[in-house]
Amino acid sequence: MTYDSLVNHGDYLSAHYLAEVLPKDLKAKDGLLSRWAATEDEERRRHAAAVADAERTGADPDTVPPRARTP
């Protein structure tokens, strides 16, 4: 399993960077938060389609594996 995270190996992260720069980078149009939201939407649609397919074929919807957890 992998985790998206801020990794710091001996570098100093200033208060300015953490308070001013990082939040803007995260919220940017193609930033991490928008990529996480897109991944979440894609996973919700995939799971809903799998449940609908199970219902359509007469299978028990509870047999569909649970939705993958996303950031």
C-alpha positions as CSV (number, residue, x, y, z in Angstrom):
1,M,0.0,0.0,0.0
2,T,1.3,3.5,-0.8
3,Y,0.4,6.8,0.8
4,D,0.5,10.3,-0.7
5,S,2.4,12.3,1.8
6,L,4.9,15.1,2.4
7,V,8.3,13.5,2.8
8,N,11.1,15.5,4.3
9,H,14.6,14.0,4.4
10,G,16.7,16.5,6.3
11,D,15.4,19.7,4.6
12,Y,14.0,22.6,6.5
13,L,10.4,23.4,5.7
14,S,9.7,27.0,6.7
15,A,6.5,28.1,8.4
16,H,6.0,30.4,5.3
17,Y,6.1,27.4,3.0
18,L,3.7,25.3,5.1
19,A,1.3,28.3,5.7
20,E,1.4,30.1,2.3
21,V,2.9,28.0,-0.5
22,L,1.8,24.5,0.2
23,P,-1.9,25.2,0.5
24,K,-1.9,27.1,-2.8
25,D,-0.1,24.2,-4.5
26,L,-2.6,21.7,-3.1
27,K,-5.6,23.8,-4.3
28,A,-4.2,24.6,-7.7
29,K,-6.2,23.6,-10.8
30,D,-4.1,20.5,-11.3
31,G,-3.0,20.1,-7.7
32,L,-3.1,17.1,-5.4
33,L,-6.6,17.9,-4.0
34,S,-8.2,18.0,-7.5
35,R,-6.4,14.7,-8.4
36,W,-7.7,13.1,-5.2
37,A,-11.3,14.4,-6.0
38,A,-11.1,13.0,-9.5
39,T,-9.9,9.6,-8.2
40,E,-12.7,9.6,-5.6
41,D,-15.3,10.3,-8.3
42,E,-13.9,7.6,-10.6
43,E,-13.9,5.0,-7.8
44,R,-17.5,5.9,-6.8
45,R,-18.7,5.5,-10.5
46,R,-16.8,2.2,-10.9
47,H,-18.3,0.8,-7.7
48,A,-21.9,2.0,-8.6
49,A,-21.5,0.4,-12.0
50,A,-20.4,-2.8,-10.5
51,V,-23.3,-2.9,-8.1
52,A,-25.8,-2.1,-11.0
53,D,-24.2,-4.8,-13.1
54,A,-24.6,-7.3,-10.3
55,E,-28.3,-6.3,-9.8
56,R,-28.9,-6.5,-13.6
57,T,-27.5,-10.0,-13.8
58,G,-29.4,-11.2,-10.8
59,A,-26.4,-11.5,-8.5
60,D,-26.4,-10.3,-4.9
61,P,-25.1,-6.7,-4.8
62,D,-23.4,-7.6,-1.5
63,T,-21.0,-9.8,-3.5
64,V,-19.4,-6.7,-5.1
65,P,-16.1,-6.0,-3.3
66,P,-16.2,-2.8,-1.3
67,R,-15.2,0.5,-2.8
68,A,-11.5,1.1,-2.7
69,R,-10.6,3.8,-0.1
70,T,-9.2,6.9,-1.6
71,P,-7.3,9.8,0.0
